Amino acid sequence: MLGLELVVVLGAAVLAGNFLGQRFRVAPPVVLLVLGALIGLVPAVRQTQLPPEVVLLLFLPVLLYWESLTTSMREIRTNLRGIVLLSTVLVILTAGAVAVAGHALGLPWGPAWALGAAVAPTDATAVSALAGSLPRRQITVLRAESLVNDGTALVIYGLAVGITVGEEHLTLPHVGALFLLAYGGGAAVGVAVAWINMNLRRRLDDPLLGNLVMILAPFTAYLLAELIHASGVLAVVVSGLIMAQVAPGLIRAEHRRQALAFWPLATFIINGALFVLVGVELQYALHHLSRSDLTDALLAIGAVSAVLVAVRFAFLFSSAYLIRAIDRRPEQRLRRMSDRARVVSGLAGFRGAVSLAVALSVPETLDSGAPFPDRAFIVFVTSGVIVVTLVVQGLLLPGVVRWARLPRDTSVDEEQILAETTATEEAIKALPRLATQLGTTPRVAEWLRQEYEANLATVRARGAGTEDDPALLHNRHYTGLRLALIATKRATVVRLRDEAQIDDTVLRRLQAALDNEEVRLTGGEQVE
């Protein structure tokens, strides 16, 4: 019964946390963490532990897949060098710096590296939730870094735990082979799953079956990669990025609308629940530490958090100036980022679900049966570092963004205007030919031409920024009247249902059509 109670508590916490965050203009993840810590005070909740496999295999693939589907491949290609450096070199340097700090605080080298591996990767969902106001290029680099760096961290973690329990040996060829398997194997699995996904989607007409394939894809990619000891994270990301490129020409409109109704809600709930669980886990780890260990752990949280920020800032600035000195091509100069923007990126290195899952994955015992050294300490410090990065850096980030005075990113709006204008112009140009091919009557063709030309005038006026343009005024009047008519039709079919003249089934069909029309008119369906 506790499982059902936990589901209700988590759902209520996600609802309350997001409502309070919006009400008081505080990033919802910060509020969710606080609520999680408060919920963790309840003994029954605190003692309920989710296995780490649940986070790694149930929650993480869904979140990573959606992030991959909604990430700009063009921006990734443009900034590939920086993303690779951030997701490999920075992760290794961060894990090493944290391991040195942990060892200085009394941890053996194995557990110290395990702690470093846990807190080294940034979190894609936390970045999206807390850094959404940044320019497109910056947020894409941060998201892509977070999507890829988990693979590096998990290899380091596997080495650290393996050496501690006596199963691994540290040689350069062995470490190189592990990284090659993690990245090469993960990418290969991602390509294979995407290929299977594409072929199935071509053959499935039923939107329910098609979207079931879409739901299974990230779990299949993660599972297959883990079976060959490759990076499940990278397999999910590669599969998602490939599908994002081929899906527009492959997936049918009905399938896509159904997916867009499911995925944002699913990822919203899972993401919120994970932030709450971090707060609960902090309470759980707190009750497994002695008073003397608690003092050391609090010091470690402060030290590790400082190390994370220092290493990230040092790497961002040093690598940028090193690349400038080596690469003096004109196109490289166009990619340069201001120092203020780099400060924002340095502060946006949030930790989240992956760090928690890695810390919880630390085995409780060694092969000899002895307890794994300082496991409770690692879990508590990792949870505390997640809280510090999300709360402290999350609260500081909006002020730093204002200080940075980043130029407003209008590229998405400009490209949308370009796409809408070009597509409508091409449609108007093709209309006579298509009308002849289809045998459409001249009256219908003329009606459609007028509708498309009115739409084109509206798009052009919106792009010019002239709010008092007659085309925009016409569009506002047209949209307002159409919405009022839709409301009248909806009230009528509800009245007919209430009077028992039509069945609920008929009501639902008509209501779905009216809802689709209303969403189209208001532009309420957004995909980022």
Salt bridges, closest charged atoms under 4 A:
GLU67 OE1 - ARG143 NH2 2.77
GLU75 OE2 - ARG136 NE 3.88
GLU145 OE2 - ARG312 NH1 2.89
GLU168 OE1 - HIS174 NE2 2.55
ASP205 OD1 - ARG252 NH1 2.59
ASP327 OD2 - ARG81 NH1 3.12
ASP327 OD2 - ARG329 NH2 2.78
GLU331 OE2 - ARG329 NH1 3.58
ASP339 OD1 - ARG342 NH1 2.94
GLU415 OE2 - ARG74 NH2 2.89
GLU415 OE2 - ARG136 NH2 3.01
GLU420 OE1 - ARG462 NH2 2.59
GLU425 OE2 - ARG460 NH2 2.52
GLU426 OE2 - LYS429 NZ 3.93
GLU446 OE2 - ARG449 NH2 2.27
GLU453 OE1 - ARG449 NH1 2.76
GLU467 OE1 - ARG476 NH1 3.91
ASP498 OD1 - ARG497 NE 2.92
GLU499 OE2 - ARG495 NH1 3.52
ASP504 OD1 - ARG497 NH1 2.82
ASP515 OD1 - ARG490 NH2 2.85
GLU517 OE2 - ARG482 NH2 2.22
GLU518 OE1 - ARG490 NH2 2.88
GLU525 OE1 - ARG257 NH1 3.39
